[in-house]
Amino acid sequence: MDAQTIKEQIAQIQSKREYLLSLLEQPNLGTLRIDVNQALEEMDELIDEYRRTFPETEI
């Protein structure tokens, strides 16, 4: 997998992250809130790892 493909996939992940953030604002999320928080944490770790691996690129 080349760097451009990885960059595109990270950009997609970031766009989905925004959706998860909007889900957290829903008052009726119940126990799914735990899963949403976990997904956000994992996305953040992935994005941070990408930035450490490719510090010279913008997403």
Secondary structure as GFF3:
##gff-version 3
##sequence-region A 1 59
A	DSSP	alpha_helix	3	24	.	.	.	ID=ss1
A	DSSP	alpha_helix	32	53	.	.	.	ID=ss2
###
